[in-house]
Amino acid sequence: MLTGGITKRVSRLADGRDLIYYDDADTTLPPERAIDARTLDPRPATATMRQDALTGEWISVAAARQNRAFLPPPELDPLAPQTPQNPSEVPSRYDVAVFENRSPSFGPALEDANAPHGLDDLAQIGLRRTRTAVGRCEVVCFSPDTHGSFGSQTLSRARTVIEAWADRTAELSALPGVEQVFPFENRGEAIGVTLHHPHGQIYAYPYVTPRTQRLLASIEAVGPDLFARILETEQRDERVVLQGEHWTAFVPFAARWPIEVHMLPHRHVPDFAATSEAERDELAELYRRLLRGIDAIYETPTPYIAAWHQAPVHVGRDTVRLMLQVTSPRRAESKLKYLAGSESAMGAWIGDVPPERAADLVREGLARA
């Protein structure tokens, strides 16, 4: 039994991939789960990473991802429970289900002769350097329904998903070769979503991501209390959109995207695994409200990326705080922001909507929701 009365049930898919069921505290499902009786092809070989010598960044070349499903009809939804007509990825009816991605960007191998030899090895820069893209990629199904998002779930279901994130963060962080764990949700075709099923993903990287490396450099320059100072400053500002006992959501001072909201816990926690039961309970309510408010800004649902930034597994645990960043390219009801020359080529961002106006839009959406 996990916190909040949520139950975890461990299983496997026909090709050996891990499958974990998380049952709601108020579940109506029986404890038994069906066996995956499909005959599946062998899992693809683990991808290879190549280093960009101009930046030092590592790029995983995962050709097997080209074979993933693309906007199938609801009756062939690969994340819905299996039926005789739909041999999907999940053999049983479920509340929340997590399983290893069939076409991962990282993994399934966790170790081999060309795996990274630690962060110092990855930090070296040279020509034509390669390493095996060890790690893990998992799919998190928020519901058996064929359409929806995190925001459309019940309060009990939202709490179950958060519990799954915390449990998977702890489990994945303990795997050999994993340096950072990243839960996220892509929502909407404008973001590039290929399945309408309400789901997210978790990446367990074999390195510390470039964005987090820049964050660590900022903490070193400003001080170990950077997140505490940001939170204190933002809580006094007009850009706060939602606040509870344990969490505050705000449009950041230097927002890049037309719609961008960050959420921070009020105390330092490096990742979901370190959150308390009370923090998870409140987050289920506030995060769901936030996404519903963002959806209500316009008449149609808002495309977004909901990114849960967590501290790396082995560095920065005392200074990098768990943080949500929800971003959307929607700059008007029928207009999208495209990352053209300046942003894509030079990383030099130009904001289309003043952050203070964006905060007004989010608050208006929250009021309508």
Secondary structure, 3 states (H helix, E strand, C coil): CCHHHCEEEEEECCCCCEEEEEECCCCCCCCCCCCCCCCCCCCCCCCEEEECCCCCCEEEECHHHHHCCCCCCHHHCCCCECECCECCCECCCCCEEEEECCCCCCCCCCCCCCCCCCHHHHHCCCCCCEEECCCEEEEEECCCCCCCCHHHCCHHHHHHHHHHHHHHHHHHHCCCCCCEEEEEEEECHHHCCCCCCCEEEEEEECCCCHHHHHHHHHHHHHCCCHHHHHHHHHHCCCCEEEECCCEEEECCCCCCCCEEEEEEECCCCCCHHHCCHHHHHHHHHHHHHHHHHHHCCCCCCCCEEEEEECCCCCCCCCCCCCEEEEEECEEECCEECCCCHHHHHHCCCCCCCCHHHHHHHHHHHHHHC
